[in-house]
């Protein structure tokens, strides 16, 4: 019987690659996207395209309005998305507790499906400095998952996989290309328009563009 896995799928480059890695490992991938009130909502349509293209076992979009809290340029229209280049420190595009919340939702669905594996596309090399993208966070959440769930208490160990955690953006692009990922379906921009066209100036656009350049591969991103 094929093992089930929950894959957090934003619709961006990293999560699309993570889905391909999980699929190549033989998992039946149930994708979870979260409509959390993000300004770049085109990524949700991208997630649906990616899940369909990679023939995921399932795809659900869960609505959770973090915009009620604000506190991030990705959820609060009063805060500008920075476009001056990647700077030291934690940028205003950090969404408070986002990955903790999303992994918790994935954990809940994993228990219902009797899936013991959760995949998340966090990266701690070419990234914007978010605290919830570090190896220590992933390890701590896996510990929590096994302490806080019926499955964990009964000995059905849950594993949180972060296969991109130590890879450069170029390495991620190469890995995905080797697995046949169509990056033209993805949206990474923090302020993509309704048609998914990228600004080319935000941190996410810069990291993505530099990744394709360093990998020596054509960038299929549609820019405004």
N, C-alpha and C positions, 0 to 999 in steps of 0.2 A: 504493500500500500504506500502510495506517495506521501511523503511528509508534507504537511502544510506549513506555510510561513506567512506572517504578516509583513508586508513591505510598506513603509511610509513613502508615499509618492507625491511629491510636490508638483511635478511637471517640469522640473529643471534638469540640468545636465547631470548633476550628481545622483539624484534619486533615480533617473532613468538608467544610469549605469549600474546602480545598486540592484535594481530590479533584474537587469540582465544577468548579473553575477549570481543572484539567488536562483534564477531560472536555470542557468547553466549548471548549478550545483544539484539540480534535480528536484527542487522544491515546487510544490503547487502554490503559486504566489497569489495571495489575497491582498490587493492593494488598498491602502487607506489614505485618502486625501482629506485635508481639513480646510473647510471654508471658515477661516477665523476672522474675517473682516479685513483681509489684506487689500491694499490698494491695487496691487498687481493681480487682479482676479483672472487675467488671461491664463495664468499658470494652471488654473483648475481645468480649463478646456484642454490644455496641453497634457495634463495628467491623464485625462480620458483617452486622448489619442495614443499616448505612450502605452497605457495598459492594454488597449485594443491591439496595437501593433505587435506587442510582445506576447500576446495571447495569455494574459493573466487569467488565473482561475476565477477571479472576481475583482470588482472595484467598487468601493463605496466612498461617497463624499459626505463627511459629517460636518454639520453647521455648528459653529461655536464662535460667538461674537466677542473676540478679544478687543475689538475697537471700542467697546464700552469702557475699557480701562485706559486705552491709549498708551502713551509712554514710549511710542516708537514711531519712526518715520514711515514704517510700513503699515501702520494702522491709524495714524492720526494725520489728517490732511493739513493740520496747522504746523507740522514739522516737516521741513524740506528734506528730501532725499539728498545726501551729500554727493557732489559730482567732481570734487577737487582731487580725487585719487585716494587710494587706500592710505589711511593715516594710523599712527600708533594709538593704542587704547581701544576701548570698546565703543563702536560707533552708534549713532542714534538709530540705525537700522536694526539694532538688536531688539527683539520682541521679548519682553520679560517672561521667563519661564516657558517659552514656546516649546522647546524640545522635550521638556519634562512633561508638559501637558499632552503633547502628541504621542509620546511613548506610553504614557499612562492609558490613553485611549486604545492604542495598539495592543497593549497588554490585556485590556478588558476583552477585546475581540479575540485575542489569542486564546484566552481561557474558554470562551464560548465555543470556538472551533476546535478545541483541543490541539492547538498548535503550540509547539514548544520553542519556536524560533521567530525572532523579530529582527528585521533588517532596517537599518537607518543609514542614510547617506551623508552623515556628518564627516567633516574633514578638518584636520588640525594643521595643515601645511599651508596651502594657498587658500586662505580664508580671511574673513573680516575680524577675527579675534573674539568671536562669541564664546563665552564661558561654557555653554552647553554643547560645544563641539569638540571637547577635549577627551582623551582616553580615560582620564580619571572620572569624568562624568558618566561615560558609558558603563564603566566597571561598577560605579556606585549604583546606577539604575538597575543593572542586572542583579546586584545584591538585594536591592529593594524588591525587585520583582519576585524573587524567590522567598522573601520573608513575608510579603504582603498578600500572597495569593493562595487559594485552595490547592492549585496545582503544585506550587512550590512546597507547601507544607506537607503534601502527600507524597513528595519525592519525585514528581515529574518536573525535572529541572528545566527552567526557562533560560534561553540564551539570547542575548542581544548582540547582533552582529553589526559591526561598523567596518565593512571591507575597504572603505576608502580613507580611513582615518589617517594613515601615514603616507598617502600618495600625493604627489604634486598634481596640479590641475592637468598638466601635460600627460602624466601617467594615467590619470583617470580617462582622459579623452582617448588615449591609445588603447586602453583596456576595453572601453566601450566600443570603439571602432572594430576591434578584433572580434567582439561578440555580436557585431551587426546592429548596434544601436543607431537609429536614425535621429541624429541630433537636430535635424531640421524640424522635428515635431515638438521640440522642447522650448520652454520659455524660462529664462533665468533672470531677466531684467527686473529690478525693483520698482520700475515705473513704466512697465510695458503698456502700450495702448490697448484698446479693446480687441484689436486684431492680432495682438501678440508681438507687435513690432517693438524692438528694443531701443533704448535711448542711446546706448553706446558710451555713456559717461559715468554711470553709477559704479560702485565697487564690484557688484556682481558681473556687470558687463565687461569691466576691465579684466577681471580675473578669468572670465570665460574666453575673451578674445586672446589674451596672452597665452592661455592654455592651448588653444588651437595652433597658434603661431609656434610655440615651443615644441609641439608635437609634430609640426610639419604637415598639418592637415588643413584642408580648406574649411573655413568657418561658414556654416550654413545659416548663421543667424540673420534674420531679417531686421534691418535697422530702419528707423524712421528717417 
